[in-house]
Amino acid sequence: MNARTLPGPTAAAASASLSASPSDALADEAIGSFSRSHVHIVEAMNRLRVLPMQLAQRGLDDGVRASAVSIHRFFNDAVLEHHDEEERELFPSLAHSAGTGDDAAHVGSLIARLEREHRELEALWDRIEPGLRRIGRGKAAALDEHAVEQLVATYIAHARFEESAVLPLAARILKSGDRAALALSLAMRRTPYKALGYI
């Protein structure tokens, strides 16, 4: 599986947003940003999958070291931030919009599953991170190929599940206020400049 095989949850939302208000379009863009994150993460997972073979065949050449550095930085920065954005921004918005209706129990079980999978993925990352860091520094290290394959396969399945079950649900049930709040909170998290406060 490569990144392009991930189903896109926002095609219908994209066409619907042509007649939506600017705030609705911004909210749809926020939901779509999670999908784009999945594409980049799966691309990184596919690079990680071949790294043990490249290391065995080529040793610590410049390309192998650069790939290790890139994957290491991407996971520590982008992937962990993606988990945090989902858990602090998307999941609470889903839970709030679900309220106490028919969707509430379903949303609660989805959130519990996704958070459990996040912790599993982070634990697998912790198993390979030290070796990957050493390789990026040009130092000899072994990569646990079983842990690498387990992380890659688990993450791809996780992303596929979010694309097929979670993001379409978000597009369907998020109320206008929660959609606007989600878009605003993500924009504030992602801005490269933070407002300075003065007393």
Stockholm file with secondary structure:
# STOCKHOLM 1.0

chainA/1-199         MNARTLPGPTAAAASASLSASPSDALADEAIGSFSRSHVHIVEAMNRLRVLPMQLAQRGLDDGVRASAVSIHRFFNDAVLEHHDEEERELFPSLAHSAGTGDDAAHVGSLIARLEREHRELEALWDRIEPGLRRIGRGKAAALDEHAVEQLVATYIAHARFEESAVLPLAARILKSGDRAALALSLAMRRTPYKALGYI
#=GR chainA/1-199 SS CCGGGSCCTTHHHHHHGGGSCHHHHHHHHHHHHHHHHHHHHHHHHHHHHHHHHHHHHHCSCHHHHHHHHHHHHHIIIIIHHHHHHIIIIIHHHHHHHHTTSHHHHHHHHHHHHHHHHHHHHHHHHHHHHHHHHHHHTTCCCCCCHHHHHHHHHHHHHHHHHIIIIIHHHHHHHCCHHHHHHHHHHHHHHHCSSCCCCCC
#=GC SS_cons         CCGGGSCCTTHHHHHHGGGSCHHHHHHHHHHHHHHHHHHHHHHHHHHHHHHHHHHHHHCSCHHHHHHHHHHHHHIIIIIHHHHHHIIIIIHHHHHHHHTTSHHHHHHHHHHHHHHHHHHHHHHHHHHHHHHHHHHHTTCCCCCCHHHHHHHHHHHHHHHHHIIIIIHHHHHHHCCHHHHHHHHHHHHHHHCSSCCCCCC
//
